[in-house]
């Protein structure tokens, strides 16, 4: 088994029995794969997940474990295969176990989805685009790993997203310092990905953003903007900002 400098392995025989018992209650296949590997070897890396188990998105497998309430430490190590830095994961202290999370997030009923649609309309919360209801998925405003499901399913704590927005949110959250180490629920609530209607930051960065989608007959307008941006040698967002400034809509 490869040894990584600065990483303390956590083999099963050194773990507290309470942590091992909780780990063994997890039944979801992907989370179970990660847990069993760490129990056996004391560590798992993103390379193990991709090369040994064929997971194309290793952070998703790690997130599955955390969603089940099992705390993991993340360390960057240098790959012996590529020389690049990769993620390495070991069990964290049992005191960091998220109570009530064993077994993972609860399934949402059709009735609850209907409540959200009645509240927000059949639209993606990030893009505000109206979509066929079947394309909308329920997502926690504050990531499950930070806030859990709560004692009640309060519609205000959830949002509707299409698959593309959900992937974008997941990627941003997984790379955010608050998600990785701070775990402050209020910081999440002030983020664009939790409150696109009014936010203070995007993954703790001082950023403001707008999502625009061109659909059907509007695609012709998008192609015109894309062509103009290409001719000027700028990106589409840069072109839009430039045009707004020329019209006097923006200053500076």
C-alpha positions in Angstrom: 0.0 0.0 0.0 1.4 3.4 -1.0 2.4 5.7 1.8 1.8 9.4 1.4 3.9 11.9 3.4 2.1 13.8 6.1 -1.1 11.7 6.0 -2.1 9.7 9.1 -3.8 6.5 8.2 -6.8 5.4 10.1 -7.0 1.6 9.8 -10.0 -0.2 11.4 -8.1 -1.6 14.4 -7.2 2.0 15.5 -10.7 3.4 15.2 -13.1 3.9 18.0 -15.7 1.1 18.0 -18.6 3.6 17.9 -17.3 5.1 14.6 -16.8 1.6 13.1 -20.3 0.6 14.1 -21.8 3.7 12.5 -19.8 3.2 9.3 -21.1 -0.3 9.0 -24.7 1.0 9.1 -24.2 2.8 5.8 -25.7 0.7 3.0 -25.5 2.9 -0.1 -23.1 1.2 -2.6 -20.9 4.2 -3.5 -20.5 5.3 0.1 -20.0 1.7 1.2 -17.2 1.4 -1.3 -15.3 4.4 0.1 -15.9 3.4 3.7 -14.8 -0.2 3.2 -11.6 0.9 1.4 -10.7 3.3 4.3 -11.5 0.6 6.9 -9.1 -1.8 5.1 -6.3 0.6 4.1 -6.7 3.6 6.3 -7.0 6.0 3.4 -8.5 6.4 -0.1 -7.4 8.8 -2.8 -9.2 10.2 -5.8 -7.0 8.0 -7.9 -8.2 4.9 -6.0 -11.7 5.9 -6.7 -11.2 6.5 -10.5 -8.6 3.8 -11.2 -9.7 1.0 -8.9 -13.5 1.6 -8.7 -14.1 3.4 -12.0 -15.8 6.5 -10.5 -15.4 9.3 -13.0 -16.2 12.0 -10.4 -14.4 10.9 -7.2 -15.7 13.9 -5.1 -19.2 12.7 -5.6 -18.4 9.4 -3.9 -16.7 11.2 -1.0 -19.7 13.5 -0.7 -21.9 10.4 -0.4 -20.0 9.3 2.7 -20.3 12.8 4.2 -24.0 12.9 3.4 -24.3 9.8 5.5 -22.9 11.7 8.5 -19.4 10.1 8.4 -16.7 12.8 8.8 -13.8 12.7 6.5 -10.5 14.6 6.5 -9.3 15.9 3.1 -5.5 16.2 2.4 -3.7 17.0 -0.8 -1.0 14.5 -1.6 1.3 14.0 -4.6 0.4 11.2 -6.9 3.1 8.6 -7.4 1.7 7.9 -10.9 1.4 11.4 -12.3 3.3 13.6 -9.9 0.2 15.9 -9.6 -1.6 16.7 -6.4 -4.7 14.6 -5.7 -7.2 14.3 -2.8 -6.6 11.8 0.0 -9.4 11.0 2.5 -9.3 9.5 6.0 -11.8 9.3 8.8 -12.1 12.4 11.0 -12.7 12.4 14.8 -16.0 10.7 15.9 -17.0 14.0 17.6 -17.6 15.4 14.1 -20.2 12.8 13.2 -23.4 14.5 12.0 -26.2 13.2 14.2 -29.2 11.9 12.4 -27.5 11.6 9.0 -26.7 7.9 9.0 -28.6 6.4 6.1 -28.3 9.5 4.0 -30.7 12.1 2.9 -34.4 11.3 2.8 -36.3 10.8 -0.4 -38.7 13.5 -1.4 -42.3 12.8 -2.1 -44.2 13.9 -5.2 -46.4 16.0 -2.9 -43.4 17.9 -1.6 -42.3 18.7 -5.1 -45.8 19.9 -5.9 -45.6 22.2 -2.8 -42.3 23.7 -4.2 -43.8 24.2 -7.6 -46.8 25.9 -6.2 -44.5 28.1 -4.1 -41.9 29.0 -6.7 -43.4 28.1 -10.0 -42.0 25.5 -12.4 -38.7 27.3 -12.8 -35.1 26.7 -12.2 -34.0 28.8 -9.2 -30.6 29.7 -10.7 -31.6 30.6 -14.3 -35.2 31.5 -13.4 -36.2 29.7 -16.6 -39.6 28.1 -16.8 -39.2 24.3 -17.5 -41.3 21.2 -17.8 -41.8 20.0 -14.3 -40.2 16.6 -15.0 -36.8 18.3 -15.6 -36.8 20.0 -12.2 -35.1 18.3 -9.2 -35.4 19.2 -5.5 -32.2 20.5 -3.9 -31.3 21.7 -0.5 -30.5 25.5 -0.5 -27.8 24.8 2.2 -25.9 21.6 1.3 -27.1 18.6 3.1 -23.6 18.1 4.6 -23.8 21.5 6.3 -27.5 21.8 7.2 -29.0 18.3 6.9 -32.7 17.9 6.2 -33.9 19.7 9.3 -36.5 18.4 11.6 -39.3 19.4 9.1 -39.4 19.7 5.4 -39.6 23.5 5.3 -40.2 24.5 1.6 -38.1 27.7 2.3 -35.1 25.5 2.8 -35.3 23.9 -0.7 -35.1 25.0 -4.3 -35.9 23.5 -7.7 -33.0 23.1 -10.2 -32.5 21.4 -13.5 -29.7 18.9 -13.9 -27.2 21.4 -15.3 -27.7 23.9 -12.5 -27.5 21.1 -9.9 -24.2 20.0 -11.3 -22.8 23.6 -11.3 -23.9 24.1 -7.7 -22.5 20.8 -6.6 -19.1 21.6 -8.2 -19.0 25.1 -6.7 -19.9 23.8 -3.2 -17.4 21.0 -3.3 -14.6 23.5 -3.9 -15.7 26.1 -1.4 -13.7 26.6 1.9 -16.9 26.7 3.9 -18.0 23.3 2.6 -14.6 21.8 3.1 -13.6 23.1 6.5 -15.7 25.8 8.1 -19.2 24.3 7.9 -21.0 27.6 8.8 -24.7 27.4 7.8 -25.1 31.2 7.8 -22.3 31.5 5.3 -24.1 29.1 3.0 -27.3 30.9 3.4 -25.7 34.2 2.2 -24.3 32.4 -1.0 -25.6 32.7 -4.5 -26.1 29.0 -4.7 -28.4 29.0 -1.7 -30.1 32.4 -2.2 -29.9 33.5 -5.9 -32.7 35.9 -5.2 -30.4 38.0 -2.9 -26.9 37.0 -1.9 -23.6 38.4 -0.5 -21.0 36.1 -2.2 -20.5 33.2 -4.5 -18.6 30.4 -2.7 -17.1 33.0 -0.4 -15.9 35.1 -3.3 -17.1 38.8 -3.9 -18.9 38.0 -7.1 -22.2 38.8 -8.7 -23.5 36.7 -11.6 -26.4 36.4 -14.0 -27.6 33.3 -15.8 -29.0 33.9 -19.3 -30.5 31.2 -21.5 -31.5 31.6 -25.1 -34.1 29.1 -26.3 -36.0 28.3 -29.5 -36.3 31.4 -31.7 -34.0 33.3 -29.3 -31.1 31.2 -30.4 -30.7 33.4 -33.5 -30.0 36.4 -31.1 -27.4 34.4 -29.2 -25.6 33.5 -32.5 -25.5 37.1 -33.4 -24.0 38.0 -30.1 -21.5 35.2 -30.3 -20.4 36.2 -33.8 -20.0 39.8 -32.7 -17.9 38.7 -29.7 -15.7 36.6 -31.9 -15.1 39.5 -34.3 -14.1 41.7 -31.4 -11.9 39.0 -29.9 -13.7 39.1 -26.5 -15.9 36.7 -24.6 -19.7 36.9 -24.7 -20.0 38.3 -21.1 -17.3 40.9 -22.0 -19.2 42.0 -25.1 -22.5 42.3 -23.2 -20.8 44.4 -20.5 -19.1 46.6 -23.1 -22.4 47.2 -25.0 -24.2 48.1 -21.7 -21.4 50.6 -20.9 -21.7 52.2 -24.3 -25.4 52.6 -23.9 -24.8 54.3 -20.6 -26.4 51.5 -18.6 -23.1 50.9 -16.8 -20.4 53.3 -15.5 -16.7 52.7 -15.4 
